[in-house]
Amino acid sequence: MAMKPLTSAQKKAIYHVALALVVADMEEQVIKPMTLKEGKPFKKGDFSKVYFRKVPQVGQAERALRKAVAAAQRDIAISFKHKGS
């Protein structure tokens, strides 16, 4: 079965999710060490909040991703329970 190419809206949504993941990684790998090295307090999520306010579509994609991951975890847990019965 041939797959249809992604629509531009789908590509844009995937890009926004990718941006959210990059922002989270950047916060953890770059901003956190720099902030702690300077002796300043670091609060997880502060950078993301600022970025998501500037680009709300990315924040929306991040929230949708969190919900989708939670739903997928529930679905997999349920499927394991049914197979064990």
HTML snippet that shows the backbone in 3Dmol.js (N, CA, C, O; Angstrom):
<script src="https://3Dmol.org/build/3Dmol-min.js"></script>
<div id="view" style="width:600px;height:400px;position:relative"></div>
<script>
const pdb = `
ATOM      1  N   MET A   1       0.849  -1.181   0.000  1.00  0.00           N
ATOM      2  CA  MET A   1       0.000   0.000   0.000  1.00  0.00           C
ATOM      3  C   MET A   1       0.891   1.240   0.000  1.00  0.00           C
ATOM      4  O   MET A   1       1.760   1.396   0.858  1.00  0.00           O
ATOM      5  N   ALA A   2       0.665   2.103  -0.959  1.00  0.00           N
ATOM      6  CA  ALA A   2       1.458   3.320  -1.075  1.00  0.00           C
ATOM      7  C   ALA A   2       0.950   4.367  -0.084  1.00  0.00           C
ATOM      8  O   ALA A   2      -0.254   4.544   0.102  1.00  0.00           O
ATOM      9  N   MET A   3       1.879   5.035   0.529  1.00  0.00           N
ATOM     10  CA  MET A   3       1.536   6.102   1.482  1.00  0.00           C
ATOM     11  C   MET A   3       1.430   7.421   0.724  1.00  0.00           C
ATOM     12  O   MET A   3       2.247   7.724  -0.146  1.00  0.00           O
ATOM     13  N   LYS A   4       0.415   8.193   1.071  1.00  0.00           N
ATOM     14  CA  LYS A   4       0.285   9.521   0.492  1.00  0.00           C
ATOM     15  C   LYS A   4       1.295  10.440   1.170  1.00  0.00           C
ATOM     16  O   LYS A   4       1.593  10.263   2.351  1.00  0.00           O
ATOM     17  N   PRO A   5       1.820  11.412   0.444  1.00  0.00           N
ATOM     18  CA  PRO A   5       2.719  12.381   1.085  1.00  0.00           C
ATOM     19  C   PRO A   5       1.971  13.167   2.161  1.00  0.00           C
ATOM     20  O   PRO A   5       0.754  13.339   2.088  1.00  0.00           O
ATOM     21  N   LEU A   6       2.705  13.632   3.145  1.00  0.00           N
ATOM     22  CA  LEU A   6       2.096  14.447   4.196  1.00  0.00           C
ATOM     23  C   LEU A   6       1.611  15.766   3.611  1.00  0.00           C
ATOM     24  O   LEU A   6       2.211  16.318   2.689  1.00  0.00           O
ATOM     25  N   THR A   7       0.527  16.250   4.160  1.00  0.00           N
ATOM     26  CA  THR A   7       0.019  17.561   3.736  1.00  0.00           C
ATOM     27  C   THR A   7       0.899  18.638   4.364  1.00  0.00           C
ATOM     28  O   THR A   7       1.683  18.361   5.271  1.00  0.00           O
ATOM     29  N   SER A   8       0.764  19.841   3.884  1.00  0.00           N
ATOM     30  CA  SER A   8       1.561  20.932   4.455  1.00  0.00           C
ATOM     31  C   SER A   8       1.164  21.183   5.910  1.00  0.00           C
ATOM     32  O   SER A   8       2.010  21.543   6.729  1.00  0.00           O
ATOM     33  N   ALA A   9      -0.112  20.996   6.237  1.00  0.00           N
ATOM     34  CA  ALA A   9      -0.554  21.170   7.628  1.00  0.00           C
ATOM     35  C   ALA A   9       0.069  20.105   8.525  1.00  0.00           C
ATOM     36  O   ALA A   9       0.484  20.408   9.644  1.00  0.00           O
ATOM     37  N   GLN A  10       0.142  18.864   8.051  1.00  0.00           N
ATOM     38  CA  GLN A  10       0.767  17.798   8.827  1.00  0.00           C
ATOM     39  C   GLN A  10       2.256  18.077   9.035  1.00  0.00           C
ATOM     40  O   GLN A  10       2.790  17.899  10.130  1.00  0.00           O
ATOM     41  N   LYS A  11       2.905  18.512   7.975  1.00  0.00           N
ATOM     42  CA  LYS A  11       4.338  18.837   8.076  1.00  0.00           C
ATOM     43  C   LYS A  11       4.568  19.964   9.078  1.00  0.00           C
ATOM     44  O   LYS A  11       5.524  19.928   9.853  1.00  0.00           O
ATOM     45  N   LYS A  12       3.694  20.958   9.059  1.00  0.00           N
ATOM     46  CA  LYS A  12       3.818  22.087   9.976  1.00  0.00           C
ATOM     47  C   LYS A  12       3.621  21.634  11.418  1.00  0.00           C
ATOM     48  O   LYS A  12       4.352  22.067  12.310  1.00  0.00           O
ATOM     49  N   ALA A  13       2.634  20.762  11.655  1.00  0.00           N
ATOM     50  CA  ALA A  13       2.380  20.251  13.003  1.00  0.00           C
ATOM     51  C   ALA A  13       3.582  19.442  13.505  1.00  0.00           C
ATOM     52  O   ALA A  13       3.989  19.581  14.658  1.00  0.00           O
ATOM     53  N   ILE A  14       4.136  18.613  12.650  1.00  0.00           N
ATOM     54  CA  ILE A  14       5.321  17.830  13.029  1.00  0.00           C
ATOM     55  C   ILE A  14       6.490  18.763  13.335  1.00  0.00           C
ATOM     56  O   ILE A  14       7.243  18.526  14.280  1.00  0.00           O
ATOM     57  N   TYR A  15       6.640  19.808  12.549  1.00  0.00           N
ATOM     58  CA  TYR A  15       7.720  20.769  12.791  1.00  0.00           C
ATOM     59  C   TYR A  15       7.545  21.452  14.146  1.00  0.00           C
ATOM     60  O   TYR A  15       8.525  21.658  14.862  1.00  0.00           O
ATOM     61  N   HIS A  16       6.309  21.806  14.507  1.00  0.00           N
ATOM     62  CA  HIS A  16       6.063  22.444  15.801  1.00  0.00           C
ATOM     63  C   HIS A  16       6.370  21.490  16.954  1.00  0.00           C
ATOM     64  O   HIS A  16       6.902  21.913  17.980  1.00  0.00           O
ATOM     65  N   VAL A  17       6.041  20.218  16.794  1.00  0.00           N
ATOM     66  CA  VAL A  17       6.391  19.222  17.817  1.00  0.00           C
ATOM     67  C   VAL A  17       7.912  19.111  17.919  1.00  0.00           C
ATOM     68  O   VAL A  17       8.465  19.050  19.018  1.00  0.00           O
ATOM     69  N   ALA A  18       8.580  19.085  16.769  1.00  0.00           N
ATOM     70  CA  ALA A  18      10.046  19.018  16.764  1.00  0.00           C
ATOM     71  C   ALA A  18      10.647  20.233  17.475  1.00  0.00           C
ATOM     72  O   ALA A  18      11.595  20.091  18.247  1.00  0.00           O
ATOM     73  N   LEU A  19      10.111  21.404  17.224  1.00  0.00           N
ATOM     74  CA  LEU A  19      10.589  22.604  17.910  1.00  0.00           C
ATOM     75  C   LEU A  19      10.412  22.479  19.420  1.00  0.00           C
ATOM     76  O   LEU A  19      11.302  22.855  20.183  1.00  0.00           O
ATOM     77  N   ALA A  20       9.268  21.954  19.855  1.00  0.00           N
ATOM     78  CA  ALA A  20       9.029  21.782  21.287  1.00  0.00           C
ATOM     79  C   ALA A  20      10.054  20.838  21.899  1.00  0.00           C
ATOM     80  O   ALA A  20      10.548  21.086  23.000  1.00  0.00           O
ATOM     81  N   LEU A  21      10.377  19.758  21.195  1.00  0.00           N
ATOM     82  CA  LEU A  21      11.373  18.810  21.690  1.00  0.00           C
ATOM     83  C   LEU A  21      12.764  19.443  21.740  1.00  0.00           C
ATOM     84  O   LEU A  21      13.521  19.211  22.682  1.00  0.00           O
ATOM     85  N   VAL A  22      13.093  20.233  20.736  1.00  0.00           N
ATOM     86  CA  VAL A  22      14.399  20.906  20.704  1.00  0.00           C
ATOM     87  C   VAL A  22      14.499  21.931  21.825  1.00  0.00           C
ATOM     88  O   VAL A  22      15.543  22.043  22.467  1.00  0.00           O
ATOM     89  N   VAL A  23      13.431  22.676  22.067  1.00  0.00           N
ATOM     90  CA  VAL A  23      13.428  23.664  23.152  1.00  0.00           C
ATOM     91  C   VAL A  23      13.653  22.970  24.498  1.00  0.00           C
ATOM     92  O   VAL A  23      14.445  23.439  25.316  1.00  0.00           O
ATOM     93  N   ALA A  24      12.955  21.852  24.727  1.00  0.00           N
ATOM     94  CA  ALA A  24      13.122  21.114  25.985  1.00  0.00           C
ATOM     95  C   ALA A  24      14.547  20.591  26.128  1.00  0.00           C
ATOM     96  O   ALA A  24      15.138  20.669  27.205  1.00  0.00           O
ATOM     97  N   ASP A  25      15.091  20.062  25.045  1.00  0.00           N
ATOM     98  CA  ASP A  25      16.462  19.548  25.081  1.00  0.00           C
ATOM     99  C   ASP A  25      17.459  20.673  25.312  1.00  0.00           C
ATOM    100  O   ASP A  25      18.400  20.522  26.091  1.00  0.00           O
ATOM    101  N   MET A  26      17.259  21.795  24.642  1.00  0.00           N
ATOM    102  CA  MET A  26      18.146  22.943  24.799  1.00  0.00           C
ATOM    103  C   MET A  26      18.116  23.464  26.235  1.00  0.00           C
ATOM    104  O   MET A  26      19.146  23.839  26.796  1.00  0.00           O
ATOM    105  N   GLU A  27      16.928  23.479  26.812  1.00  0.00           N
ATOM    106  CA  GLU A  27      16.799  23.938  28.196  1.00  0.00           C
ATOM    107  C   GLU A  27      17.612  23.034  29.127  1.00  0.00           C
ATOM    108  O   GLU A  27      18.298  23.515  30.029  1.00  0.00           O
ATOM    109  N   GLU A  28      17.527  21.728  28.900  1.00  0.00           N
ATOM    110  CA  GLU A  28      18.200  20.756  29.773  1.00  0.00           C
ATOM    111  C   GLU A  28      19.704  20.684  29.516  1.00  0.00           C
ATOM    112  O   GLU A  28      20.490  20.592  30.458  1.00  0.00           O
ATOM    113  N   GLN A  29      20.103  20.724  28.258  1.00  0.00           N
ATOM    114  CA  GLN A  29      21.507  20.505  27.897  1.00  0.00           C
ATOM    115  C   GLN A  29      22.366  21.772  27.851  1.00  0.00           C
ATOM    116  O   GLN A  29      23.585  21.699  28.010  1.00  0.00           O
ATOM    117  N   VAL A  30      21.744  22.918  27.636  1.00  0.00           N
ATOM    118  CA  VAL A  30      22.513  24.155  27.470  1.00  0.00           C
ATOM    119  C   VAL A  30      22.201  25.172  28.566  1.00  0.00           C
ATOM    120  O   VAL A  30      23.097  25.621  29.281  1.00  0.00           O
ATOM    121  N   ILE A  31      20.936  25.527  28.690  1.00  0.00           N
ATOM    122  CA  ILE A  31      20.559  26.613  29.596  1.00  0.00           C
ATOM    123  C   ILE A  31      20.748  26.221  31.053  1.00  0.00           C
ATOM    124  O   ILE A  31      21.271  27.009  31.841  1.00  0.00           O
ATOM    125  N   LYS A  32      20.330  25.020  31.420  1.00  0.00           N
ATOM    126  CA  LYS A  32      20.480  24.575  32.809  1.00  0.00           C
ATOM    127  C   LYS A  32      21.948  24.595  33.255  1.00  0.00           C
ATOM    128  O   LYS A  32      22.253  25.194  34.287  1.00  0.00           O
ATOM    129  N   PRO A  33      22.869  23.959  32.510  1.00  0.00           N
ATOM    130  CA  PRO A  33      24.274  23.998  32.951  1.00  0.00           C
ATOM    131  C   PRO A  33      24.851  25.414  33.019  1.00  0.00           C
ATOM    132  O   PRO A  33      25.597  25.742  33.942  1.00  0.00           O
ATOM    133  N   MET A  34      24.502  26.248  32.038  1.00  0.00           N
ATOM    134  CA  MET A  34      25.019  27.622  32.037  1.00  0.00           C
ATOM    135  C   MET A  34      24.500  28.399  33.240  1.00  0.00           C
ATOM    136  O   MET A  34      25.255  29.126  33.887  1.00  0.00           O
ATOM    137  N   THR A  35      23.215  28.248  33.539  1.00  0.00           N
ATOM    138  CA  THR A  35      22.598  28.964  34.656  1.00  0.00           C
ATOM    139  C   THR A  35      23.205  28.516  35.979  1.00  0.00           C
ATOM    140  O   THR A  35      23.536  29.343  36.829  1.00  0.00           O
ATOM    141  N   LEU A  36      23.349  27.208  36.150  1.00  0.00           N
ATOM    142  CA  LEU A  36      23.922  26.690  37.385  1.00  0.00           C
ATOM    143  C   LEU A  36      25.392  27.074  37.525  1.00  0.00           C
ATOM    144  O   LEU A  36      25.870  27.331  38.630  1.00  0.00           O
ATOM    145  N   LYS A  37      26.101  27.113  36.406  1.00  0.00           N
ATOM    146  CA  LYS A  37      27.516  27.506  36.427  1.00  0.00           C
ATOM    147  C   LYS A  37      27.665  28.958  36.881  1.00  0.00           C
ATOM    148  O   LYS A  37      28.634  29.305  37.556  1.00  0.00           O
ATOM    149  N   GLU A  38      26.710  29.795  36.512  1.00  0.00           N
ATOM    150  CA  GLU A  38      26.722  31.202  36.924  1.00  0.00           C
ATOM    151  C   GLU A  38      26.256  31.376  38.362  1.00  0.00           C
ATOM    152  O   GLU A  38      26.286  32.485  38.895  1.00  0.00           O
ATOM    153  N   GLY A  39      25.827  30.290  38.993  1.00  0.00           N
ATOM    154  CA  GLY A  39      25.366  30.355  40.373  1.00  0.00           C
ATOM    155  C   GLY A  39      23.948  30.875  40.527  1.00  0.00           C
ATOM    156  O   GLY A  39      23.526  31.237  41.625  1.00  0.00           O
ATOM    157  N   LYS A  40      23.223  30.908  39.434  1.00  0.00           N
ATOM    158  CA  LYS A  40      21.845  31.393  39.478  1.00  0.00           C
ATOM    159  C   LYS A  40      20.899  30.209  39.681  1.00  0.00           C
ATOM    160  O   LYS A  40      21.224  29.081  39.309  1.00  0.00           O
ATOM    161  N   PRO A  41      19.745  30.460  40.263  1.00  0.00           N
ATOM    162  CA  PRO A  41      18.789  29.359  40.436  1.00  0.00           C
ATOM    163  C   PRO A  41      18.185  28.960  39.087  1.00  0.00           C
ATOM    164  O   PRO A  41      17.938  29.805  38.227  1.00  0.00           O
ATOM    165  N   PHE A  42      17.957  27.678  38.927  1.00  0.00           N
ATOM    166  CA  PHE A  42      17.361  27.171  37.688  1.00  0.00           C
ATOM    167  C   PHE A  42      16.035  26.514  38.016  1.00  0.00           C
ATOM    168  O   PHE A  42      15.956  25.677  38.915  1.00  0.00           O
ATOM    169  N   LYS A  43      14.997  26.891  37.290  1.00  0.00           N
ATOM    170  CA  LYS A  43      13.687  26.275  37.458  1.00  0.00           C
ATOM    171  C   LYS A  43      13.293  25.665  36.117  1.00  0.00           C
ATOM    172  O   LYS A  43      13.155  26.362  35.112  1.00  0.00           O
ATOM    173  N   LYS A  44      13.117  24.352  36.130  1.00  0.00           N
ATOM    174  CA  LYS A  44      12.787  23.641  34.899  1.00  0.00           C
ATOM    175  C   LYS A  44      11.487  24.184  34.299  1.00  0.00           C
ATOM    176  O   LYS A  44      10.492  24.362  35.001  1.00  0.00           O
ATOM    177  N   GLY A  45      11.516  24.435  33.025  1.00  0.00           N
ATOM    178  CA  GLY A  45      10.334  24.893  32.317  1.00  0.00           C
ATOM    179  C   GLY A  45      10.256  26.392  32.092  1.00  0.00           C
ATOM    180  O   GLY A  45       9.433  26.853  31.300  1.00  0.00           O
ATOM    181  N   ASP A  46      11.091  27.160  32.771  1.00  0.00           N
ATOM    182  CA  ASP A  46      11.024  28.619  32.601  1.00  0.00           C
ATOM    183  C   ASP A  46      11.334  29.043  31.164  1.00  0.00           C
ATOM    184  O   ASP A  46      10.617  29.859  30.587  1.00  0.00           O
ATOM    185  N   PHE A  47      12.400  28.490  30.592  1.00  0.00           N
ATOM    186  CA  PHE A  47      12.765  28.850  29.218  1.00  0.00           C
ATOM    187  C   PHE A  47      11.670  28.423  28.255  1.00  0.00           C
ATOM    188  O   PHE A  47      11.302  29.178  27.355  1.00  0.00           O
ATOM    189  N   SER A  48      11.152  27.225  28.440  1.00  0.00           N
ATOM    190  CA  SER A  48      10.091  26.723  27.564  1.00  0.00           C
ATOM    191  C   SER A  48       8.875  27.644  27.608  1.00  0.00           C
ATOM    192  O   SER A  48       8.296  27.961  26.569  1.00  0.00           O
ATOM    193  N   LYS A  49       8.488  28.073  28.808  1.00  0.00           N
ATOM    194  CA  LYS A  49       7.329  28.956  28.949  1.00  0.00           C
ATOM    195  C   LYS A  49       7.516  30.245  28.158  1.00  0.00           C
ATOM    196  O   LYS A  49       6.598  30.708  27.480  1.00  0.00           O
ATOM    197  N   VAL A  50       8.707  30.817  28.250  1.00  0.00           N
ATOM    198  CA  VAL A  50       8.994  32.055  27.517  1.00  0.00           C
ATOM    199  C   VAL A  50       8.912  31.805  26.020  1.00  0.00           C
ATOM    200  O   VAL A  50       8.306  32.586  25.287  1.00  0.00           O
ATOM    201  N   TYR A  51       9.522  30.717  25.568  1.00  0.00           N
ATOM    202  CA  TYR A  51       9.513  30.400  24.139  1.00  0.00           C
ATOM    203  C   TYR A  51       8.091  30.126  23.660  1.00  0.00           C
ATOM    204  O   TYR A  51       7.689  30.595  22.596  1.00  0.00           O
ATOM    205  N   PHE A  52       7.333  29.369  24.443  1.00  0.00           N
ATOM    206  CA  PHE A  52       5.977  29.029  24.035  1.00  0.00           C
ATOM    207  C   PHE A  52       5.065  30.254  24.007  1.00  0.00           C
ATOM    208  O   PHE A  52       4.115  30.292  23.224  1.00  0.00           O
ATOM    209  N   ARG A  53       5.332  31.245  24.837  1.00  0.00           N
ATOM    210  CA  ARG A  53       4.559  32.491  24.778  1.00  0.00           C
ATOM    211  C   ARG A  53       4.849  33.232  23.484  1.00  0.00           C
ATOM    212  O   ARG A  53       3.956  33.840  22.894  1.00  0.00           O
ATOM    213  N   LYS A  54       6.104  33.179  23.045  1.00  0.00           N
ATOM    214  CA  LYS A  54       6.473  33.870  21.805  1.00  0.00           C
ATOM    215  C   LYS A  54       5.959  33.131  20.573  1.00  0.00           C
ATOM    216  O   LYS A  54       5.616  33.753  19.568  1.00  0.00           O
ATOM    217  N   VAL A  55       5.907  31.797  20.655  1.00  0.00           N
ATOM    218  CA  VAL A  55       5.444  30.979  19.532  1.00  0.00           C
ATOM    219  C   VAL A  55       4.380  30.015  20.081  1.00  0.00           C
ATOM    220  O   VAL A  55       4.684  28.857  20.366  1.00  0.00           O
ATOM    221  N   PRO A  56       3.146  30.488  20.228  1.00  0.00           N
ATOM    222  CA  PRO A  56       2.117  29.679  20.882  1.00  0.00           C
ATOM    223  C   PRO A  56       1.802  28.362  20.176  1.00  0.00           C
ATOM    224  O   PRO A  56       1.356  27.413  20.822  1.00  0.00           O
ATOM    225  N   GLN A  57       2.026  28.285  18.865  1.00  0.00           N
ATOM    226  CA  GLN A  57       1.757  27.039  18.156  1.00  0.00           C
ATOM    227  C   GLN A  57       2.657  25.916  18.671  1.00  0.00           C
ATOM    228  O   GLN A  57       2.258  24.751  18.686  1.00  0.00           O
ATOM    229  N   VAL A  58       3.856  26.268  19.087  1.00  0.00           N
ATOM    230  CA  VAL A  58       4.792  25.268  19.598  1.00  0.00           C
ATOM    231  C   VAL A  58       4.326  24.788  20.975  1.00  0.00           C
ATOM    232  O   VAL A  58       4.394  23.596  21.273  1.00  0.00           O
ATOM    233  N   GLY A  59       3.860  25.700  21.799  1.00  0.00           N
ATOM    234  CA  GLY A  59       3.310  25.311  23.093  1.00  0.00           C
ATOM    235  C   GLY A  59       2.091  24.418  22.934  1.00  0.00           C
ATOM    236  O   GLY A  59       1.918  23.451  23.676  1.00  0.00           O
ATOM    237  N   GLN A  60       1.250  24.744  21.966  1.00  0.00           N
ATOM    238  CA  GLN A  60       0.067  23.934  21.695  1.00  0.00           C
ATOM    239  C   GLN A  60       0.479  22.531  21.241  1.00  0.00           C
ATOM    240  O   GLN A  60      -0.107  21.538  21.673  1.00  0.00           O
ATOM    241  N   ALA A  61       1.480  22.455  20.376  1.00  0.00           N
ATOM    242  CA  ALA A  61       1.972  21.158  19.902  1.00  0.00           C
ATOM    243  C   ALA A  61       2.577  20.358  21.052  1.00  0.00           C
ATOM    244  O   ALA A  61       2.412  19.140  21.112  1.00  0.00           O
ATOM    245  N   GLU A  62       3.269  21.027  21.955  1.00  0.00           N
ATOM    246  CA  GLU A  62       3.891  20.344  23.096  1.00  0.00           C
ATOM    247  C   GLU A  62       2.817  19.758  24.014  1.00  0.00           C
ATOM    248  O   GLU A  62       2.950  18.627  24.484  1.00  0.00           O
ATOM    249  N   ARG A  63       1.770  20.514  24.266  1.00  0.00           N
ATOM    250  CA  ARG A  63       0.683  20.010  25.098  1.00  0.00           C
ATOM    251  C   ARG A  63      -0.025  18.826  24.430  1.00  0.00           C
ATOM    252  O   ARG A  63      -0.369  17.848  25.094  1.00  0.00           O
ATOM    253  N   ALA A  64      -0.239  18.920  23.127  1.00  0.00           N
ATOM    254  CA  ALA A  64      -0.870  17.818  22.389  1.00  0.00           C
ATOM    255  C   ALA A  64       0.016  16.574  22.420  1.00  0.00           C
ATOM    256  O   ALA A  64      -0.482  15.454  22.528  1.00  0.00           O
ATOM    257  N   LEU A  65       1.325  16.775  22.324  1.00  0.00           N
ATOM    258  CA  LEU A  65       2.254  15.645  22.382  1.00  0.00           C
ATOM    259  C   LEU A  65       2.186  14.968  23.741  1.00  0.00           C
ATOM    260  O   LEU A  65       2.157  13.740  23.822  1.00  0.00           O
ATOM    261  N   ARG A  66       2.159  15.761  24.816  1.00  0.00           N
ATOM    262  CA  ARG A  66       2.062  15.182  26.170  1.00  0.00           C
ATOM    263  C   ARG A  66       0.795  14.333  26.317  1.00  0.00           C
ATOM    264  O   ARG A  66       0.835  13.236  26.874  1.00  0.00           O
ATOM    265  N   LYS A  67      -0.328  14.851  25.812  1.00  0.00           N
ATOM    266  CA  LYS A  67      -1.589  14.111  25.890  1.00  0.00           C
ATOM    267  C   LYS A  67      -1.527  12.830  25.065  1.00  0.00           C
ATOM    268  O   LYS A  67      -2.006  11.781  25.496  1.00  0.00           O
ATOM    269  N   ALA A  68      -0.935  12.923  23.876  1.00  0.00           N
ATOM    270  CA  ALA A  68      -0.831  11.753  23.003  1.00  0.00           C
ATOM    271  C   ALA A  68       0.069  10.687  23.622  1.00  0.00           C
ATOM    272  O   ALA A  68      -0.230   9.496  23.529  1.00  0.00           O
ATOM    273  N   VAL A  69       1.160  11.098  24.249  1.00  0.00           N
ATOM    274  CA  VAL A  69       2.067  10.151  24.899  1.00  0.00           C
ATOM    275  C   VAL A  69       1.338   9.468  26.061  1.00  0.00           C
ATOM    276  O   VAL A  69       1.444   8.253  26.225  1.00  0.00           O
ATOM    277  N   ALA A  70       0.611  10.229  26.857  1.00  0.00           N
ATOM    278  CA  ALA A  70      -0.132   9.648  27.973  1.00  0.00           C
ATOM    279  C   ALA A  70      -1.177   8.651  27.469  1.00  0.00           C
ATOM    280  O   ALA A  70      -1.340   7.578  28.049  1.00  0.00           O
ATOM    281  N   ALA A  71      -1.876   8.996  26.404  1.00  0.00           N
ATOM    282  CA  ALA A  71      -2.882   8.100  25.836  1.00  0.00           C
ATOM    283  C   ALA A  71      -2.223   6.833  25.289  1.00  0.00           C
ATOM    284  O   ALA A  71      -2.747   5.734  25.472  1.00  0.00           O
ATOM    285  N   ALA A  72      -1.100   6.976  24.634  1.00  0.00           N
ATOM    286  CA  ALA A  72      -0.388   5.820  24.093  1.00  0.00           C
ATOM    287  C   ALA A  72       0.091   4.908  25.216  1.00  0.00           C
ATOM    288  O   ALA A  72       0.026   3.685  25.093  1.00  0.00           O
ATOM    289  N   GLN A  73       0.569   5.492  26.305  1.00  0.00           N
ATOM    290  CA  GLN A  73       1.006   4.683  27.450  1.00  0.00           C
ATOM    291  C   GLN A  73      -0.165   3.905  28.045  1.00  0.00           C
ATOM    292  O   GLN A  73      -0.033   2.730  28.386  1.00  0.00           O
ATOM    293  N   ARG A  74      -1.313   4.575  28.167  1.00  0.00           N
ATOM    294  CA  ARG A  74      -2.508   3.886  28.680  1.00  0.00           C
ATOM    295  C   ARG A  74      -2.923   2.749  27.749  1.00  0.00           C
ATOM    296  O   ARG A  74      -3.233   1.649  28.207  1.00  0.00           O
ATOM    297  N   ASP A  75      -2.927   3.016  26.441  1.00  0.00           N
ATOM    298  CA  ASP A  75      -3.328   1.993  25.464  1.00  0.00           C
ATOM    299  C   ASP A  75      -2.407   0.776  25.517  1.00  0.00           C
ATOM    300  O   ASP A  75      -2.872  -0.363  25.469  1.00  0.00           O
ATOM    301  N   ILE A  76      -1.128   1.016  25.616  1.00  0.00           N
ATOM    302  CA  ILE A  76      -0.174  -0.099  25.674  1.00  0.00           C
ATOM    303  C   ILE A  76      -0.347  -0.866  26.979  1.00  0.00           C
ATOM    304  O   ILE A  76      -0.307  -2.096  26.978  1.00  0.00           O
ATOM    305  N   ALA A  77      -0.537  -0.166  28.085  1.00  0.00           N
ATOM    306  CA  ALA A  77      -0.746  -0.830  29.370  1.00  0.00           C
ATOM    307  C   ALA A  77      -2.002  -1.703  29.321  1.00  0.00           C
ATOM    308  O   ALA A  77      -2.001  -2.825  29.828  1.00  0.00           O
ATOM    309  N   ILE A  78      -3.061  -1.193  28.717  1.00  0.00           N
ATOM    310  CA  ILE A  78      -4.302  -1.959  28.593  1.00  0.00           C
ATOM    311  C   ILE A  78      -4.089  -3.191  27.720  1.00  0.00           C
ATOM    312  O   ILE A  78      -4.580  -4.276  28.034  1.00  0.00           O
ATOM    313  N   SER A  79      -3.351  -3.019  26.619  1.00  0.00           N
ATOM    314  CA  SER A  79      -3.125  -4.162  25.729  1.00  0.00           C
ATOM    315  C   SER A  79      -2.317  -5.253  26.416  1.00  0.00           C
ATOM    316  O   SER A  79      -2.535  -6.435  26.150  1.00  0.00           O
ATOM    317  N   PHE A  80      -1.382  -4.881  27.297  1.00  0.00           N
ATOM    318  CA  PHE A  80      -0.609  -5.882  28.045  1.00  0.00           C
ATOM    319  C   PHE A  80      -1.492  -6.612  29.048  1.00  0.00           C
ATOM    320  O   PHE A  80      -1.337  -7.815  29.255  1.00  0.00           O
ATOM    321  N   LYS A  81      -2.413  -5.891  29.666  1.00  0.00           N
ATOM    322  CA  LYS A  81      -3.312  -6.507  30.637  1.00  0.00           C
ATOM    323  C   LYS A  81      -4.213  -7.535  29.966  1.00  0.00           C
ATOM    324  O   LYS A  81      -4.478  -8.595  30.532  1.00  0.00           O
ATOM    325  N   HIS A  82      -4.686  -7.223  28.758  1.00  0.00           N
ATOM    326  CA  HIS A  82      -5.562  -8.145  28.036  1.00  0.00           C
ATOM    327  C   HIS A  82      -4.826  -9.390  27.583  1.00  0.00           C
ATOM    328  O   HIS A  82      -5.404 -10.477  27.575  1.00  0.00           O
ATOM    329  N   LYS A  83      -3.580  -9.257  27.210  1.00  0.00           N
ATOM    330  CA  LYS A  83      -2.815 -10.414  26.751  1.00  0.00           C
ATOM    331  C   LYS A  83      -2.459 -11.337  27.908  1.00  0.00           C
ATOM    332  O   LYS A  83      -2.289 -12.540  27.715  1.00  0.00           O
ATOM    333  N   GLY A  84      -2.346 -10.780  29.107  1.00  0.00           N
ATOM    334  CA  GLY A  84      -2.004 -11.583  30.271  1.00  0.00           C
ATOM    335  C   GLY A  84      -3.188 -12.341  30.852  1.00  0.00           C
ATOM    336  O   GLY A  84      -3.007 -13.231  31.682  1.00  0.00           O
ATOM    337  N   SER A  85      -4.405 -11.995  30.421  1.00  0.00           N
ATOM    338  CA  SER A  85      -5.616 -12.642  30.980  1.00  0.00           C
ATOM    339  C   SER A  85      -5.814 -14.031  30.446  1.00  0.00           C
ATOM    340  O   SER A  85      -6.778 -14.702  30.814  1.00  0.00           O
TER     341      SER A  85
END
`;
const viewer = $3Dmol.createViewer("view");
viewer.addModel(pdb, "pdb");
viewer.setStyle({}, {cartoon: {color: "spectrum"}});
viewer.zoomTo();
viewer.render();
</script>
